[in-house]
């Protein structure tokens, strides 16, 4: 268990087939799965592949003049610190409860 508590290990368990999870849920990352299964060489290759895929998508988006807009958060300036932050705008839990998330970008 790599020194993690049982709770920490279970928090990152892959979702069951009956569980509705957002397509971007990090538990579905192939590099994360490989790492947790102690397949470190494969995990490193998958991590590189996923990161390159995401970088390429960002470059294509920027080249086309598109801007990434987070689905569940809005950027704002924190009232107390004056620093940029993101604030939850709602909708995630309703989607999860309905059992249906809209398709998102293919990030994995």
ABEGO torsion letter per residue (X at the ends): XGGBBAAAAAAABBBBAABBBBAABAAABAAAAAAAAGBAAAAAAAAAAAAAAAAAAAAAAAAAGBBBBBAABBBBBBAAAGBBBBBBAEGAAAAAAAGBBBBBBBAX
